[in-house]
Amino acid sequence: MCEDLKNRYSCLGAVRVLFPFGFDPVYTQYRSFIEMELLGDDVPATVQTTPSDVPLPSTKGKPRLETILERGTLRVGYFKDHLPFAFTNAHTKLVGLDIGFWVRFGVRFGVRHEY
């Protein structure tokens, strides 16, 4: 049994030493994300770098969509640099799956965006 255990450690050590030669140890797949652009037209949006202190007006039982349409602005919160949902690309634009969804929503209903 002792001999078998030594062989296991030897194999594990050999794999650790030889692994970098067989595979590139630098992960580069993130580049496909940081080069990402939104699909469709580029729409103007306001991107806040700090949370807004301006409270949203009370809706008092009014449907949320009706309030957004009256205000003409869709205010969306997001977690900063949360791949693939919301992040800043290589061109310093806010992109991601969630951002793309809300852009399409805003275009569909004709409202401006605030992030």
C-alpha positions as CSV (number, residue, x, y, z in Angstrom):
1,M,0.0,0.0,0.0
2,C,2.8,2.4,0.8
3,E,4.3,1.8,-2.6
4,D,1.0,2.6,-4.3
5,L,0.7,5.8,-2.4
6,K,4.2,6.9,-3.5
7,N,3.2,6.3,-7.1
8,R,0.2,8.4,-6.8
9,Y,2.2,11.3,-5.5
10,S,4.8,10.9,-8.2
11,C,2.1,11.0,-10.9
12,L,0.5,14.0,-9.3
13,G,3.9,15.8,-9.2
14,A,4.6,14.9,-12.8
15,V,1.2,16.3,-13.9
16,R,1.8,19.5,-12.0
17,V,5.2,20.0,-13.6
18,L,4.2,19.1,-17.1
19,F,0.8,20.7,-17.2
20,P,2.0,24.2,-18.1
21,F,3.9,22.8,-21.1
22,G,0.8,21.1,-22.6
23,F,-1.6,24.0,-21.9
24,D,-1.4,27.8,-22.0
25,P,-1.7,28.7,-18.3
26,V,-2.9,32.3,-19.2
27,Y,-6.7,32.5,-19.6
28,T,-7.6,34.6,-22.6
29,Q,-11.2,33.8,-23.2
30,Y,-12.4,36.9,-21.4
31,R,-11.4,38.9,-24.4
32,S,-14.6,37.8,-26.2
33,F,-16.5,39.5,-23.4
34,I,-14.5,42.7,-23.2
35,E,-14.8,43.3,-26.9
36,M,-18.6,42.8,-26.7
37,E,-20.9,45.4,-28.2
38,L,-24.7,45.7,-27.9
39,L,-26.8,44.3,-30.7
40,G,-28.7,46.8,-32.7
41,D,-28.6,50.6,-32.7
42,D,-26.5,52.5,-30.1
43,V,-29.0,54.3,-27.9
44,P,-28.1,57.3,-25.7
45,A,-28.0,56.5,-22.0
46,T,-26.9,58.1,-18.8
47,V,-24.6,55.9,-16.8
48,Q,-24.2,56.9,-13.1
49,T,-20.9,56.1,-11.6
50,T,-22.3,56.3,-8.1
51,P,-25.7,55.5,-6.8
52,S,-28.3,58.2,-7.2
53,D,-29.6,60.0,-4.1
54,V,-32.7,61.2,-6.0
55,P,-35.6,59.0,-5.0
56,L,-38.1,57.8,-7.5
57,P,-41.5,59.3,-7.2
58,S,-44.1,57.3,-5.4
59,T,-46.3,55.2,-7.7
60,K,-49.2,54.7,-5.2
61,G,-50.8,51.7,-6.8
62,K,-50.1,52.8,-10.4
63,P,-48.8,50.1,-12.7
64,R,-45.0,50.4,-12.9
65,L,-45.0,50.5,-16.8
66,E,-47.4,53.4,-16.8
67,T,-45.1,55.3,-14.4
68,I,-42.1,54.6,-16.6
69,L,-43.9,55.8,-19.7
70,E,-45.1,59.0,-18.0
71,R,-41.6,59.8,-16.7
72,G,-40.0,58.9,-20.1
73,T,-37.0,57.4,-18.4
74,L,-36.2,53.8,-17.5
75,R,-33.9,53.7,-14.4
76,V,-32.1,50.4,-14.2
77,G,-29.8,49.2,-11.4
78,Y,-26.9,46.8,-12.0
79,F,-24.0,45.2,-10.3
80,K,-20.7,46.7,-11.6
81,D,-18.5,44.3,-13.7
82,H,-20.8,41.3,-13.3
83,L,-19.9,39.2,-16.3
84,P,-21.9,38.4,-18.6
85,F,-24.8,40.4,-17.3
86,A,-23.5,44.0,-16.9
87,F,-19.9,45.2,-17.4
88,T,-17.8,47.8,-19.1
89,N,-16.2,46.7,-22.4
90,A,-12.8,47.6,-23.8
91,H,-14.4,50.8,-25.3
92,T,-15.7,51.9,-21.9
93,K,-19.3,51.2,-22.9
94,L,-21.8,49.5,-20.5
95,V,-22.8,46.2,-22.1
96,G,-24.0,42.7,-21.2
97,L,-27.0,40.5,-21.3
98,D,-29.1,42.5,-18.9
99,I,-28.1,45.8,-20.5
100,G,-29.0,44.5,-23.9
101,F,-32.4,43.4,-22.6
102,W,-33.2,46.8,-21.1
103,V,-32.0,48.6,-24.2
104,R,-34.5,46.7,-26.3
105,F,-37.2,47.3,-23.7
106,G,-36.5,51.1,-23.8
107,V,-36.4,51.2,-27.6
108,R,-39.7,49.3,-27.7
109,F,-41.4,51.7,-25.4
110,G,-39.6,54.9,-26.5
111,V,-38.0,55.8,-23.1
112,R,-34.5,57.0,-22.2
113,H,-32.2,54.9,-20.1
114,E,-30.5,55.6,-16.8
115,Y,-28.1,53.1,-15.3
